[in-house]
Amino acid sequence: MTEKGDLYVDLLSQPCRALALLIRQARLDNVKEKPISLRKGQHKTEEYKKINPSTEVPAYVSEDGWALPESVAILRFICGTQKFDDHWYPVEPRARARVDEFLAWQHVGLRGKAVPVFLAVTFHKMRTGTVNKETLKEKCGELEEALTQMEKKFLSGRDFVAGSNISVADLFGVCEIMQPILAGYDVNKRHPVIADWIKRVKAAVQPHFDDVHKSASEFAAQHQYDYEALIGGK
């Protein structure tokens, strides 16, 4: 079964970027990206609420109007309704379980630690005019723990997080980590294993990687922060 549908995305969003990378790299012509601007409030319109009542992105809408929110649910649906190379989301149960293991962990284990660091020097600063350094230092400590755990649990002896081949797990992981990196977090100094993995993922999905990160890079460039001065060297 191959289904046509639209994927509503704002590429400032990490899960949106991950799905956009999959669509572009795997050449999924039946899934069309539909840009929606969070900064313009387009996700709050009554029209979009009919698609996703929680007013979040991404969201998928099939050709017959069937709507599906939540990034991992969308990912699995796309993987079940499109044709592409097996390494992205393997059919073999144990290989797929490794991908699912990371997807289950990353939402809280990684996203839940990277997002607060990014928000503290972007949207919080935009609202208040300052950065709460004590809070940021605490959140940076939590991110450090998450990245160390990722190195030991998912990248020890592996080129990619689920094994020797790139998968959708890598796309979701790299997009989350790029969020604080774009705002100035130095992963090269503090986590070289993560930094080398990012290089491998980038190389595997260029030029799409740079394309989907363009708007996030431009936004983050306005909010660069010296994390190293705050959290200190190892």
Secondary structure by P-SEA (a helix, b strand, c coil): cbbbbbbbbccccaaaaaaaaaaaaaccccbbbbbbbccccccccaaaaaaccccccbbbbcccccccccaaaaaaaaaaccccccccccccaaaaaaaaaaaacccccccccaaaaaaaaccccccccccaaaaaaaaaaaaaaaaaaaaacccccccccccccccaaaaaaaaaaacccccccccccccaaaaaaaaaaaaacaaaaaaaaaaaaaaacccccccccccccc
